[in-house]
Amino acid sequence: MKNLLIILLASLLSGGCKCVTNTAKKAINKTGEVVGEGSSEFVKGVAKGVENTLECSVTVSDELKLKGVSFGRFFISKDSGSKDNKLTVYLIFGKEFAGNISAKVFDAKGTEYGRAVVNIAAHSNEAKYTDFIFDQRTDVESKSRFVLE
């Protein structure tokens, strides 16, 4: 009888431990899930914050517009160093185009502080991402304005 009681008690304790272990695992998994979602939202928020902080703009010269050039999205990133000196623009060509397109960057006061030129050949109704890489000393500032000519 004493042995039966010991076996029964041991069974209850081992089953109870499994229940506690499973509950702990579930809690850890749920915590990891919540932290993962929070981290993802944090990263998205930081990226959006950087985008909003720079608040740069791009315009296309009238001359390029007459040649059928327009653009969609653009973004600014680092080339190979630690400075934001690369402008990537999704260019749209309404007409056949062959030639140079230059990008000039101006600060918030209108002072030019960088230029980059790219030679492009594109067919009518073609669109593609194009990188304008400025001098390594160029670091795109907040509220800068890019002009494509």
Secondary structure, 3 states (H helix, E strand, C coil): CHHHHHHHHHHHHHHHHHHHHHHHHHHHHHHHHHHHHHHHHHHHHHHHHHHHHHCCEEEECHHHHHCCEEEEEEEEEECCCCCEEEEEEEEEECCCEEEEEEEEEECCCCCEEEEEEEEEEECCCEEEEEEEECCCCCCCCCCCEEEEC
